[in-house]
Amino acid sequence: MKQRDIQLIEDFTEISPNQDFYIADKSLVIYFQLYEITPYVYGFPMFPISVYQIQDIIREDGPLGRMAENN
């Protein structure tokens, strides 16, 4: 959020256990609802994380693990 200079409504401390996400293009995409962390002008803030960046913490037998294997 700091890298993209996104204005927050309040301080952001952590991702909740039931955070919205989807999987696309060998990435885990974490997203937030309108007004959840940002003003409306930012829309739905989305943060793609490459499966290769989190390879050491994902389950090998899960969908992200299989994506990381298949180059």
C-alpha positions as CSV (number, residue, x, y, z in Angstrom):
1,M,0.0,0.0,0.0
2,K,2.9,2.3,0.8
3,Q,4.6,1.4,-2.5
4,R,1.5,2.3,-4.5
5,D,0.8,5.4,-2.4
6,I,-2.7,4.3,-1.6
7,Q,-4.5,6.6,0.9
8,L,-6.1,4.6,3.7
9,I,-9.2,5.4,5.8
10,E,-7.4,4.2,8.9
11,D,-4.2,2.4,9.8
12,F,-3.9,-1.1,8.3
13,T,-2.4,-3.7,10.6
14,E,-3.1,-7.1,9.2
15,I,-5.1,-9.2,6.8
16,S,-8.1,-10.9,8.4
17,P,-8.4,-14.7,8.4
18,N,-11.5,-14.4,6.2
19,Q,-10.0,-11.9,3.8
20,D,-11.4,-11.9,0.2
21,F,-9.1,-13.4,-2.4
22,Y,-9.0,-15.2,-5.7
23,I,-6.4,-17.1,-7.7
24,A,-5.4,-16.0,-11.2
25,D,-2.4,-16.1,-13.5
26,K,-0.1,-17.9,-11.0
27,S,-1.0,-15.3,-8.4
28,L,-2.9,-15.1,-5.2
29,V,-4.9,-11.8,-5.4
30,I,-6.0,-10.3,-2.1
31,Y,-8.7,-7.6,-2.4
32,F,-10.8,-5.4,-0.2
33,Q,-14.4,-4.2,-0.5
34,L,-15.3,-0.6,-1.2
35,Y,-14.6,1.6,1.9
36,E,-13.0,-1.3,3.7
37,I,-9.6,0.3,3.8
38,T,-9.6,3.1,1.2
39,P,-11.9,5.9,0.0
40,Y,-14.3,5.2,-2.8
41,V,-12.0,6.7,-5.5
42,Y,-9.6,3.7,-5.1
43,G,-12.3,1.2,-6.0
44,F,-11.6,-2.3,-4.9
45,P,-7.9,-2.4,-3.9
46,M,-6.3,-5.5,-5.2
47,F,-2.8,-6.9,-4.4
48,P,-1.5,-9.7,-6.5
49,I,1.1,-11.9,-4.9
50,S,3.1,-14.3,-7.2
51,V,3.0,-17.9,-6.1
52,Y,6.8,-17.9,-6.5
53,Q,7.1,-15.2,-3.8
54,I,5.2,-17.3,-1.2
55,Q,6.3,-20.7,-2.4
56,D,7.9,-21.5,1.0
57,I,4.6,-21.1,2.9
58,I,2.0,-22.6,0.6
59,R,0.9,-26.3,0.6
60,E,2.5,-28.2,-2.2
61,D,-0.7,-30.3,-2.7
62,G,-3.0,-27.2,-2.8
63,P,-3.9,-25.2,-5.9
64,L,-1.2,-22.6,-5.3
65,G,1.4,-25.3,-4.8
66,R,0.5,-27.0,-8.1
67,M,0.7,-23.6,-9.9
68,A,4.2,-23.0,-8.5
69,E,5.4,-26.4,-9.8
70,N,4.0,-25.9,-13.3
71,N,6.3,-23.4,-14.9
